[in-house]
Structures are given as structure tokens and as C-alpha cells.
């Protein structure tokens, strides 16, 4: 999968670049992100605070992992994209959401 419209950063780079979000409680934008390890997508997620989300994903991010992310203004768009990519890529850390009916709570 080629991520043309996404920034590809290491975990350390994400934490450094988005450090300003450390104390933000109500961010008005949303991030769609993919964690790739050894060329394989291992997780797809969405968040309004990429800094804290990457902090919590320490177990999913090795030093070699690349995090591709893109910022959006529309939460519904991000949720639809997340659902789509989880279904298509079937990342190993999203496995409980890849089952039939698991993502139906979000309208297509």
C-alpha cells in the first residue's frame, strides 16, 4: 500500500512533531493513522490527539515502525475511512474489529 497523501513518521518523530497536543483537551481536528511494521500494516486508528494515542501505542510501535497519518476536519469522514481500511487491510491489532458486523455501528 502506498500512502501518497499521508506523512510517514517514526514514533519518535510523531511525538516530537505533535508535542504541542500534549495539553490540548478539545482538538477540533482528527487524525487517521496507520502503523506499519516490517512493511505490514499492523494497526489502523483514528484520534483527535495523535500525541497521546501514539504514547499509548508503545506496544504496537517498534523502533522500526512507520506511522502514516493525515489530519482531517470531519470526524465522520475519518470514522468511515478507518472502517474501510480496517476491512481492507485487516491489521493484526484490529482483529477484533474485522469480524462481520463489528463496524456496523458506523453508517457507511
RALINQUI-V554182 format. One record per residue. N is the residue number from 1. RES is the residue in one letter. PSI is psi in whole degrees, 0 to 359 (* if undefined). OMEGA is omega in radians with two decimals (999 if undefined). BURIAL is + if it has 9 or more other C-alpha atoms within 8 Angstrom, else -. Layout:
n = <N | N>
res = <RES | RES>
psi = <PSI | PSI>
omega = <OMEGA | OMEGA>
burial = <BURIAL | BURIAL>
This chain:
n = <1 | 2 | 3 | 4 | 5 | 6 | 7 | 8 | 9 | 10 | 11 | 12 | 13 | 14 | 15 | 16 | 17 | 18 | 19 | 20 | 21 | 22 | 23 | 24 | 25 | 26 | 27 | 28 | 29 | 30 | 31 | 32 | 33 | 34 | 35 | 36 | 37 | 38 | 39 | 40 | 41 | 42 | 43 | 44 | 45 | 46 | 47 | 48 | 49 | 50 | 51 | 52 | 53 | 54 | 55 | 56 | 57 | 58 | 59 | 60 | 61 | 62 | 63 | 64 | 65 | 66 | 67 | 68 | 69 | 70 | 71 | 72 | 73 | 74 | 75 | 76 | 77 | 78 | 79 | 80 | 81 | 82 | 83 | 84 | 85 | 86 | 87 | 88 | 89 | 90 | 91 | 92 | 93 | 94 | 95 | 96 | 97 | 98 | 99 | 100 | 101 | 102 | 103 | 104 | 105 | 106 | 107 | 108>
res = <X | X | X | X | X | X | X | X | X | X | X | X | X | X | X | X | X | X | X | X | X | X | X | X | X | X | X | X | X | X | X | X | X | X | X | X | X | X | X | X | X | X | X | X | X | X | X | X | X | X | X | X | X | X | X | X | X | X | X | X | X | X | X | X | X | X | X | X | X | X | X | X | X | X | X | X | X | X | X | X | X | X | X | X | X | X | X | X | X | X | X | X | X | X | X | X | X | X | X | X | X | X | X | X | X | X | X | X>
psi = <129 | 129 | 75 | 317 | 10 | 145 | 131 | 116 | 155 | 166 | 314 | 319 | 321 | 314 | 322 | 314 | 327 | 22 | 330 | 339 | 357 | 321 | 12 | 126 | 324 | 77 | 138 | 3 | 166 | 148 | 135 | 131 | 153 | 134 | 119 | 132 | 126 | 38 | 3 | 136 | 120 | 345 | 141 | 133 | 172 | 150 | 158 | 349 | 91 | 330 | 304 | 329 | 319 | 324 | 315 | 338 | 22 | 322 | 342 | 350 | 107 | 174 | 334 | 351 | 147 | 132 | 118 | 130 | 156 | 141 | 138 | 161 | 342 | 113 | 320 | 322 | 316 | 318 | 320 | 317 | 318 | 312 | 314 | 309 | 328 | 318 | 320 | 312 | 335 | 58 | 145 | 329 | 356 | 12 | 327 | 343 | 358 | 355 | 151 | 131 | 348 | 328 | 10 | 349 | 344 | 124 | 141 | *>
omega = <3.13 | -3.05 | -3.07 | -3.03 | -3.07 | 3.03 | 3.08 | -3.07 | 2.99 | 3.09 | -3.14 | 3.13 | 3.09 | -3.13 | 3.13 | -3.06 | -3.08 | 3.12 | -3.13 | 3.12 | -3.08 | -3.07 | -3.14 | -3.13 | -3.08 | 3.11 | -3.10 | 3.09 | -3.04 | -3.12 | 2.91 | -3.09 | 3.12 | 3.03 | 3.11 | 3.07 | -3.09 | 3.09 | -3.11 | 3.08 | -3.12 | -3.14 | 3.01 | -3.13 | 3.06 | -3.14 | 3.01 | 3.14 | -3.07 | 3.14 | -3.08 | 3.12 | 3.12 | 3.06 | -3.12 | -3.10 | -3.09 | -3.13 | 3.14 | -3.06 | 2.99 | 3.10 | -3.12 | -3.10 | 3.05 | 3.11 | 3.08 | -3.12 | 3.10 | -3.11 | 3.13 | 3.09 | -3.05 | -3.10 | -3.14 | 3.09 | -3.14 | 3.13 | 3.10 | 3.13 | 3.12 | 3.13 | -3.14 | -3.07 | 3.06 | 3.13 | -3.09 | -3.02 | -3.11 | -3.13 | -3.04 | 3.13 | 3.03 | -2.97 | -3.14 | 3.13 | -3.12 | -3.14 | 3.14 | 3.10 | -3.08 | -3.09 | -3.06 | 3.12 | 3.06 | 3.11 | -3.12 | 999>
burial = <- | - | - | - | - | - | + | - | + | + | + | - | - | + | + | - | - | + | + | - | + | - | - | - | - | - | - | - | + | + | + | + | + | + | + | + | + | - | - | - | + | + | + | + | - | + | + | + | + | + | + | + | + | + | - | - | - | - | - | + | + | - | - | - | + | + | + | + | + | + | - | + | - | - | + | - | - | + | + | + | + | + | + | - | + | + | - | - | - | + | + | - | - | + | + | - | - | + | - | - | - | + | + | - | - | - | - | ->
